[in-house]
Amino acid sequence: MSTKLSQESVSQAFSAFKTFLGIQPAVASSEFDFEKKEYPLLAEQWCESAELIEYESLNAFLESDSVPQVTQDSLAEFVSNFKSEEFVSNSVASAVEHNQIQCTLSHLDAAAICNTSFHSSVVNLLKFDYPGGHFFVFQYVSSYDAIYFPEFKLFLLTGHGSKVLFFTELVKAFFFQLNAGDLDKPKTFGGVLTAHGRPSHTFYDCLPAMFHLHRKKLLKKIPAFVQLEGYDYVQLPAVFSEISSVRSVTLKPAEFSKRMAAEGSFYFHVGLLFKQRLHLKLVNAFDKHVVKSALNQPFDAVKFKGIDDTLLIWFGVTSQKRSWIEQVDACAAFVNHLAAQYSDVALVVDGWTNPHSPRALDIEESASDRKLIEQIQSKLAKNIPVYSVIGETPFTKLQVAKRVAFFIANQMTGSMLVSRFCERPGITHMSQAFFKDSAAQSVNKHAIAYPIEKVKDAVEDLDKRMDQVSYSIAVPDFVEFAEGVFKKQFSSIQAYLSKQDLVSSTKTAFDLLTKLEPKKDLVPDQEAAYWRSTGDDPIFMVNPTLLPLIKPDTYDFNVALDFKSLAPKKKGRVFSKVYIDYGQGYSEQQALIVELKEGVGSAKFEVNGNVIGVRFDPTDCEAVFKMNRLQIVRC
């Protein structure tokens, strides 16, 4: 604690904090001179207070005689339902319908109500009020990483995170209330947060929960979808067709806080805890959905030229924590060994995965991993093609992973895309220290783990956290083991590659509906899915991050609009325009004009260069309309 803070000031703040938590009557308001950097120190001190937390285990609470049995039973039932898929969908449905989340606890006469959330940087904090008190839900990775009942001094860590992390968020919310005075003011439901700064949590915990909402047909009802900058490993409209690009945004934490303040809104973080392989059925169904979505996106056949004509070996590397010390030598030795026996062997090196809005950390770590490629290439036979997906986004990696014959990667995030999603055969490896835990936290569908008894953990890492321990595997032993596994799989590998239908490499139709952003003279109409053009030159632009790879060729541009109303002067004769940017901007002289008859029209055009932008002007008049189809189709 900073020496400039008097004990009296700390004690006064603690007393006011207990009022904020609802465990003592209101005290006289005071101003406390604490800096934000001191909040974690206050949180660490306060969360150890027996006045605030006595029970951190549900069993210990249930064995106490501090509250009536009926209350204990009620809380036990609530916590047991807390991790269910239905808790997430019911919470979102309640927020959509009532602008508040309602939770029923059997010992209460009325539902607990949440219409307040607080978000500072990484944690979303929900406050539920009920007659006689309130409780707090902490959303970090999942929708229920911790829950705190101040009335009963009961704090339960049910997911990821730590008590100090979550109490720091409580302290931030406390000081925010002192300064803003509106934390308890009822808010409207602004939408949902999803994703996480680690791809493993995004794909194991967050996006499967979004898929659950998709199955429940709730996504189309949610006002907005927010991913924090650096967390956007997928573009949500590319995964879920009912999410328009207008409703999906990526924001910095500070921008998100400003948005909530401006809207007067609260948000719900969407996530389902995968620990102990919960929700495995949902995750497996989600995997198929994601792979299909990825393959429906255009494949960069220029960057990966010739890759479909190879026997492709995927090898995962890392320059970060828990690395295989001999990874460079093992990769080169195994691939060289295969190339001496099989034709057309090629290598794709995987490493750091980037979000669509990469952080400085992502750029730095991708560059660090790429240095390993140079080391591998220096040891490879010169005739072996080498591709890289280091620093690529997950969809690009999935498109390449589907083409893989065999993989070698670590048992956790390193094997997730190629093994869990694309179900390719291969070998996983991990340190002895982290082997059991990583196996429980990951899905590897057709992989064989390298024998753990042949792995030696690095002595200098033994005092580190178990998931950060590096390890050694003898290269000759590994090559012998890997060759045996590969030979057993080879006939099925050949059959798979011969039958593989990768539509992305020969994609003939590009759907632009979910990729549009309104830029001029367009506002959402009161009726869902309709737009209102407020002038005679409304403009949509295709989101540049979602622009498909449109190769030079002849195409049809197909439009279908459903007009609810038109400017009287038009008499049903309406024109759309399409502009293509090849790097020199949009030219009126080169605009493609599409006449709409009863809202439907088509026009042929040539693509003769690298398309870097597409603009669509839906009408040439004021109108209210819905877009049913907007496609570019190869002739």
Steps between C-alpha positions, in 0.01 A plus 500: 500500500633846414651676802311821419168328578403529862353203681204721584431559130527128429261420787248762388508365146457146632192608693353667191588190295293285737208737441550456125489122550179533701627345825472810717278811503602803301785706640574864437643543152866594482758570236792259502831596348597167344673458166385231259833318530422450871164327442657149481675563833174601663327200344768261623469634853122511507433159343690339789265659753279258691239776506460455124587137425465206733415224254678419172358151472134417455540189716647705786209742473244219497658341806474823698204605709530867404179512291173303496497167318246627245740778401792259475299268278393791281857622445626146438234448233579836339875433485444151355296653216748782457727319251224375273456599138149608593630757749670682212207483257239578768702801617529636146132430424399683817721797412358516148139477614504698826816717485612316812629158600274315741628217721274297725620387842245287683556664840413845363150638456603680180753442223850644523531770234806619306490807278848627587840394373845644548799442273850638540749293303458122504212417736128564456330543838126447547314621808177317594261665748247311709289593804746550784826491306686431179757266351766538232587283200847529346536427128858457380519197269154358556170653608554374856867499604418602857204596715497699823218519755610774746196432722629148570875577472503237226749534212515217245762482226317283247712555190812686389661795676589572862342649810736802491424564130126499564516701821706758313205535262269546799728773633502670159119483487484644854715802411317542169174526693650760734613709204210445260218428740299307241609137531159410640312696235289260286649438158375359173647181356778601262604156379759231567874482539676189379850363431819514704861606450610138466383297199455190718245673724331662200447164327447275803289728720365810326400417142328169588274708726424724202417185303257403778329840461493439123319169557255675732433757222601786731782655297265691269333660805817633667560872436881489470802272520828631640843341485788680665795600287743211486222252580338485154636167376197471271275748327166408657291562182717245319411235761137588572300618199234667715755750634537797266827691487310807622431328833850355547781726620853472635587758766779592737397457868486878547284536187266232630463676836418827321247319283322358806495843665365667185234233449407470867525126444618178659666204327516125562820305430431171322706194588462138615770343715663207319714388798448133582368469141163649580275571199701259280196416286442868427869554424508213248198639314650849508826369348322376187318833469825699521688286248214534252501877554876518443485295180223723368747789501731547199838330529816697422628277222780747421657492846462121515571427134542128428400388848219276370754295301706397804511246780477770764655461847390749767757571771422733789779707656516748784758741635288566808416293807496118516715453189651177376873572519595289194205614284711641214722193465206260539294677235779498243600141576147360470406691183832412333442135594151500344618682187750221436214247488196689366457738209377859519561545874456861614513668840268758651628660821246618754555728797347812651138569400401860435163666557360730232617800704846385609655651811867593534544167681355309203734670254801440725425133568420424135836648400672292769339178374586579137869497588463128568396445136838626384671254734285213371555588133877503551477131601244387237571349161489783245221347289243495784245786473442688826183694580423702810177574686680676786321827576196405291144522632314179593291480181810502280658235722188284478499522121860377493449244778224329297765428234743340746601133475662474845580733789738534794411759765474555873203353681335835585433800274766392250291205382156658537431609142657207314396223740182606678334693217639335187538151652831429328713208623824574677707510816469725803768566760517670838713531813456247778398783734207611285406177322195393705351847537548587132338171395194582712474852358534419129344291225722305260276281288742282300831564672744275682692648792875452500585262790525719807764276660739600219457872573743678733395830654761778509657506846531879497121531447384277784427796727278658233124466463430156353369640170827688441744209530712426191605143423738279307427212259788316334484561124586143380241351735236743380568444128474123547172534692351753255592290195320201650185702566511657153534164323202359689293800394627532141225308318226701673698821436510424126128426493422825683710718271357343183141560612551842657271761348636840601241734356696805609768442236244498217238727652257630237258710709565773755221610734544866600188547716674440834805704400337841444539817705272805449698813410255764374126582496402173671335435836338184642123510461266434793414161351775243556735431205376802297706803403384854425689706243475866595625634168548402137860380546506237780832317531608167646865395510627143532695469825863482378590229753219282360563569130528164318785422263337569161728374224505652147211345306146570375228530764130572548398747769163385639275729706163433665336775706158496665360855487249600765474852356648706215515868415180570295694633199676167442191302394679171565801576274802477730872461439781365717867574437815301573849647512824299500824648638819362346722739695412830331173562681140479374426631153155615387596417141566136595194455722286195430131594469242237598136567409262357760168364378275428796813528711704240310784557256825363361788633292816346355843652563870423461754497783835592349722570798553467874171597668566699819154649553132467402233769536128435458238774450169313549261764356500835327214639709351516847359160592440246774634159405638166615791329325428135421794424272829664408737264321793497263485178295768374261354440154 
